[in-house]
Amino acid sequence: MKQKRIFLSHKKKLAFLILGVGLIVAGFLIAFIFQLAVFYDSKNFGQAFAGSVGAVATLIGSLLIIYQLGAERNVNCSQMLADLNFRFIENERFMLMYREFEKAYKDPTYDLDIDNSDPNKIHDEDLMAYFTFYESLNEFINHNVMSIEQMNDLFGDRFFKFVHNRDVQERELFAEPSSYVNIFELYGRWMDYREKCEKKGISRISVRKDLKIPKSYYKDKLYLEETTRILFPKEEKEFINSKGKKVKLTYRRLFPKDIKACMSLQDEVIKELVDGGHKDMFFPTYEEEFFESYLIDYCYGLFAGDELVAASIFVLNRKSNRNLCDTIASANDFHDYLTFDMVQVKKEYRGYKIHDFYLKEAEKVADICCAKNIIATIAPDNEHSKANFEKHGFNCVATVRKYADLERNIFLKKL
């Protein structure tokens, strides 16, 4: 990998030159005025002029010292980057992981080969060391030791292939997000820098766009809201329809890797409603909302093999415009409400009481996160959902305009 030689940028040089000229002129004027007073007193203009020149010479000398210090700092930074790069490529464990990240980058279905018992495979402590390396880079930026621009060519692509790895996200970043504050800070800085490069026509964002972390997540520091999440282990669930037919489905947390499957299921549900003349019955969940909920809410799906057949989102009792508490209560009461945001079920799996299952799950989640109420919106003509919610103890408490000014009934269950 080619190392970048670090010098002052043209803008910095220009600013430095303007500052230098300004200091010289100001110094000359100040010194000349001072020495002029001496001249009038001593009648020795030559001495005054010599004093002015001496003052300016002193300023120029100081300026050269500052410039030299700046140059030395850049040399030191360049040497530090070279040392960091050398340590990286000489570390066999780092290079082993980097080769794994390369494979996963080229093949999205590739799973990291992690085995703590095999010395030739990635170990969990190797991942931790890799995280620590980049957390250290973020600290260098915090203490003005180096900038993103300086480290970008050597470490940028390596960083994005690391944090945009599906296994890294699921095992670490999204499992314990508050443990990786430095990583999310560095990610935000690096994305900002590369977006600026993009605007200048310098395309360097060689990252997996389907695994990008939403800007709202790292800008609003939502990774610090980890304590609001409720996590259940993956397990098998059995469902029975009215004819006694049984199906076994895998119930697990949804991740950003499932975004395409969720959007596809939603498109299927919406098309069915539109074809049936009920286009306003269901308001779509935006992709950004899916991403947000994958990371900080209760977002679980049911799978038949690898096929997603049902998906849910419960917006936890956090302060957000997606928490429906402000439709019937003070916005400050958000911590008392769990929002039953949506459930989508594939047509072939309706009749297996999956909606009932999710309503029961909502009560379990509300109990764990200490919510006092579960709240939901239902289209007025959605008689099936209305009957199901009422069967589980929900009552219609208000009618409001929501979601692009559509009429919606607010259903509430007090716990």
GIPEWO-V801255 format. One record per residue. N is the residue number from 1. RES is the residue in one small letter. SS is DSSP state (H for helix, E for strand, C for the rest). PHI is phi in whole degrees, 0 to 359 (* if undefined). D_FIRST is the distance of its C-alpha to the first C-alpha in Angstrom with 1 decimal. Layout:
BEGIN
n = <N	N>
res = <RES	RES>
ss = <SS	SS>
phi = <PHI	PHI>
d_first = <D_FIRST	D_FIRST>
END
This chain:
BEGIN
n = <1	2	3	4	5	6	7	8	9	10	11	12	13	14	15	16	17	18	19	20	21	22	23	24	25	26	27	28	29	30	31	32	33	34	35	36	37	38	39	40	41	42	43	44	45	46	47	48	49	50	51	52	53	54	55	56	57	58	59	60	61	62	63	64	65	66	67	68	69	70	71	72	73	74	75	76	77	78	79	80	81	82	83	84	85	86	87	88	89	90	91	92	93	94	95	96	97	98	99	100	101	102	103	104	105	106	107	108	109	110	111	112	113	114	115	116	117	118	119	120	121	122	123	124	125	126	127	128	129	130	131	132	133	134	135	136	137	138	139	140	141	142	143	144	145	146	147	148	149	150	151	152	153	154	155	156	157	158	159	160	161	162	163	164	165	166	167	168	169	170	171	172	173	174	175	176	177	178	179	180	181	182	183	184	185	186	187	188	189	190	191	192	193	194	195	196	197	198	199	200	201	202	203	204	205	206	207	208	209	210	211	212	213	214	215	216	217	218	219	220	221	222	223	224	225	226	227	228	229	230	231	232	233	234	235	236	237	238	239	240	241	242	243	244	245	246	247	248	249	250	251	252	253	254	255	256	257	258	259	260	261	262	263	264	265	266	267	268	269	270	271	272	273	274	275	276	277	278	279	280	281	282	283	284	285	286	287	288	289	290	291	292	293	294	295	296	297	298	299	300	301	302	303	304	305	306	307	308	309	310	311	312	313	314	315	316	317	318	319	320	321	322	323	324	325	326	327	328	329	330	331	332	333	334	335	336	337	338	339	340	341	342	343	344	345	346	347	348	349	350	351	352	353	354	355	356	357	358	359	360	361	362	363	364	365	366	367	368	369	370	371	372	373	374	375	376	377	378	379	380	381	382	383	384	385	386	387	388	389	390	391	392	393	394	395	396	397	398	399	400	401	402	403	404	405	406	407	408	409	410	411	412	413	414	415>
res = <m	k	q	k	r	i	f	l	s	h	k	k	k	l	a	f	l	i	l	g	v	g	l	i	v	a	g	f	l	i	a	f	i	f	q	l	a	v	f	y	d	s	k	n	f	g	q	a	f	a	g	s	v	g	a	v	a	t	l	i	g	s	l	l	i	i	y	q	l	g	a	e	r	n	v	n	c	s	q	m	l	a	d	l	n	f	r	f	i	e	n	e	r	f	m	l	m	y	r	e	f	e	k	a	y	k	d	p	t	y	d	l	d	i	d	n	s	d	p	n	k	i	h	d	e	d	l	m	a	y	f	t	f	y	e	s	l	n	e	f	i	n	h	n	v	m	s	i	e	q	m	n	d	l	f	g	d	r	f	f	k	f	v	h	n	r	d	v	q	e	r	e	l	f	a	e	p	s	s	y	v	n	i	f	e	l	y	g	r	w	m	d	y	r	e	k	c	e	k	k	g	i	s	r	i	s	v	r	k	d	l	k	i	p	k	s	y	y	k	d	k	l	y	l	e	e	t	t	r	i	l	f	p	k	e	e	k	e	f	i	n	s	k	g	k	k	v	k	l	t	y	r	r	l	f	p	k	d	i	k	a	c	m	s	l	q	d	e	v	i	k	e	l	v	d	g	g	h	k	d	m	f	f	p	t	y	e	e	e	f	f	e	s	y	l	i	d	y	c	y	g	l	f	a	g	d	e	l	v	a	a	s	i	f	v	l	n	r	k	s	n	r	n	l	c	d	t	i	a	s	a	n	d	f	h	d	y	l	t	f	d	m	v	q	v	k	k	e	y	r	g	y	k	i	h	d	f	y	l	k	e	a	e	k	v	a	d	i	c	c	a	k	n	i	i	a	t	i	a	p	d	n	e	h	s	k	a	n	f	e	k	h	g	f	n	c	v	a	t	v	r	k	y	a	d	l	e	r	n	i	f	l	k	k	l>
ss = <C	C	C	C	C	C	C	C	C	H	H	H	H	H	H	H	H	H	H	H	H	H	H	H	H	H	H	H	H	H	H	H	H	H	H	H	H	H	H	H	H	H	C	C	H	H	H	H	H	H	H	H	H	H	H	H	H	H	H	H	H	H	H	H	H	H	H	H	H	H	H	H	H	H	H	H	H	H	H	H	H	H	H	H	H	H	H	H	H	H	C	H	H	H	H	H	H	H	H	H	H	H	H	H	H	H	C	C	C	C	C	C	C	E	C	C	C	C	C	C	C	E	C	H	H	H	H	H	H	H	H	H	H	H	H	H	H	H	H	H	H	H	C	C	C	C	C	H	H	H	H	H	H	H	H	H	H	H	H	H	H	H	H	C	C	H	H	H	H	H	H	H	H	C	C	C	H	H	H	H	H	H	H	H	H	H	H	H	H	H	H	H	H	H	H	H	H	H	H	C	C	C	C	C	C	C	C	C	H	H	H	C	C	C	H	H	H	H	H	C	C	H	H	H	H	H	H	H	C	C	C	C	C	C	E	E	E	E	E	E	C	C	C	C	C	E	E	E	E	E	E	E	E	C	C	H	H	H	H	H	H	H	H	H	H	H	H	H	H	H	H	H	H	H	H	C	C	C	C	C	C	C	C	C	C	C	H	H	H	H	H	H	H	H	H	H	C	E	C	E	E	E	E	E	C	C	E	E	E	E	E	E	E	E	E	C	C	C	C	C	C	C	C	H	H	H	H	C	C	C	H	H	H	H	H	H	E	E	E	E	E	E	E	E	E	C	H	H	H	C	C	C	C	H	H	H	H	H	H	H	H	H	H	H	H	H	H	H	C	C	C	C	E	E	E	E	E	E	E	C	C	C	H	H	H	H	H	H	H	H	H	C	C	C	E	E	E	E	E	E	E	E	C	C	C	E	E	E	E	E	E	E	E	E	C>
phi = <*	284	272	279	274	258	227	294	289	300	296	293	297	296	297	294	295	298	299	297	298	300	295	296	297	298	297	297	296	298	295	293	297	298	290	296	297	296	300	296	279	258	60	244	295	301	293	296	296	298	296	296	299	297	295	296	300	297	296	298	299	296	298	295	296	298	300	297	297	297	297	296	297	294	297	297	295	299	295	295	298	297	294	298	296	298	298	294	285	273	275	299	291	297	292	298	293	300	296	294	296	297	298	292	293	280	231	301	272	284	261	302	272	253	209	293	268	252	295	266	245	292	251	300	291	294	299	298	294	295	301	298	302	284	297	294	298	296	293	300	291	302	257	58	281	204	242	302	303	288	266	298	297	279	242	298	296	298	295	290	292	280	284	264	270	302	292	297	296	285	284	233	303	265	275	226	300	290	276	235	303	298	294	292	297	295	301	299	296	291	295	300	296	288	292	295	297	300	295	273	86	259	274	230	278	272	229	281	293	287	243	293	277	304	300	297	293	271	289	271	55	291	296	280	268	307	295	276	280	245	243	244	288	294	206	270	237	252	233	232	269	294	266	87	284	252	225	251	235	270	254	210	295	270	235	306	296	269	302	295	294	293	293	294	297	296	300	295	294	295	299	297	291	297	297	269	80	235	296	268	288	230	260	294	272	287	301	296	291	303	303	302	289	304	270	228	249	263	227	232	232	248	237	257	69	262	270	282	247	203	219	223	222	247	282	291	285	236	281	198	289	270	277	282	301	290	283	225	216	293	299	282	267	306	290	267	236	256	264	281	286	192	222	237	230	297	307	294	250	281	98	261	60	290	298	299	301	292	295	292	299	300	294	297	294	300	295	293	266	62	280	264	216	245	231	208	246	223	296	305	266	269	295	296	295	302	296	292	296	296	299	263	93	273	229	284	245	190	235	226	259	222	50	60	65	273	283	220	271	265	253	225	233	274	258>
d_first = <0.0	3.8	6.4	9.5	12.7	15.5	18.9	21.9	21.9	24.8	26.8	26.6	27.6	30.5	31.7	31.5	33.5	36.1	36.5	37.0	39.5	41.3	41.6	42.9	45.5	46.6	46.8	48.8	51.2	51.7	52.3	54.5	56.7	57.0	57.9	60.2	62.3	62.5	63.6	66.4	67.5	67.2	67.7	64.8	62.4	60.5	59.8	58.6	56.3	54.9	54.2	52.3	50.1	49.5	48.5	46.0	44.6	44.1	42.2	40.0	39.4	38.4	36.1	34.3	34.0	32.4	30.0	29.1	28.6	26.3	24.2	24.2	23.1	20.0	19.2	19.8	17.6	14.7	15.5	15.9	12.4	11.1	13.7	13.0	9.3	10.9	13.7	11.8	10.1	13.4	15.5	16.7	18.3	15.3	13.3	16.6	16.9	13.5	14.5	17.8	16.5	14.6	18.0	19.9	17.9	18.7	22.2	24.0	26.7	24.6	25.7	23.6	25.0	26.3	28.9	29.8	31.9	29.3	26.9	24.6	24.4	23.2	25.7	26.8	26.0	22.3	22.3	24.0	21.6	18.7	21.0	21.8	18.2	18.0	21.6	20.9	18.4	21.3	23.6	21.5	22.0	25.7	26.3	24.6	22.1	19.2	18.9	17.1	16.1	14.3	12.5	11.9	8.5	6.9	9.7	11.6	10.9	11.0	14.2	15.9	15.4	17.1	19.9	20.6	21.2	24.9	25.6	23.9	26.0	29.2	29.0	28.0	27.3	30.5	32.5	32.4	31.0	32.7	30.8	27.5	28.5	25.3	23.1	25.3	25.3	21.5	21.5	24.1	22.4	19.1	21.1	23.2	20.3	18.8	22.4	22.9	19.9	21.5	24.8	23.3	22.1	18.4	17.6	14.7	16.7	15.2	17.5	20.6	23.5	26.1	24.8	24.3	26.4	29.3	29.2	32.8	31.7	29.3	31.1	34.4	33.1	34.8	32.8	35.4	38.1	37.2	40.6	42.3	40.8	42.9	41.2	43.1	41.9	41.6	45.0	47.2	50.0	53.1	54.8	58.2	59.6	63.3	64.0	62.8	59.6	56.8	53.0	50.4	47.3	44.3	44.1	40.7	38.7	36.8	33.1	30.9	30.2	33.9	33.9	34.4	37.2	38.9	38.8	40.1	42.9	43.8	43.9	46.3	48.5	48.7	49.5	52.3	53.7	53.6	55.3	57.9	58.6	57.1	54.0	54.6	55.0	51.3	48.9	45.2	42.6	39.6	36.1	35.2	38.3	37.2	33.8	35.6	38.1	35.6	34.2	37.3	40.5	42.3	40.8	41.8	42.3	44.5	43.0	44.8	42.3	39.1	41.1	41.5	45.3	45.8	43.8	44.9	43.9	45.9	44.9	45.4	47.6	45.2	45.6	44.4	46.0	45.6	48.1	51.4	53.5	53.9	56.0	58.8	58.1	56.7	52.9	53.0	54.2	50.9	50.6	53.8	52.5	50.4	49.8	50.1	47.7	47.7	48.2	47.5	49.0	48.6	52.0	52.5	52.2	54.7	57.9	56.2	56.7	53.0	53.8	56.2	53.6	51.2	54.1	54.8	51.1	51.3	54.2	52.3	49.3	51.6	53.3	50.1	48.9	52.4	53.0	56.7	56.5	54.8	54.7	54.0	54.7	56.6	57.6	61.4	61.9	59.8	62.8	61.0	58.5	61.3	63.5	60.7	59.9	63.6	64.0	61.5	63.3	61.6	63.8	63.3	63.5	62.5	61.7	59.0	57.0	53.3	50.3	50.9	54.5	55.5	58.5	57.6	59.7	58.5	59.2	59.3	59.9	60.8	59.9>
END
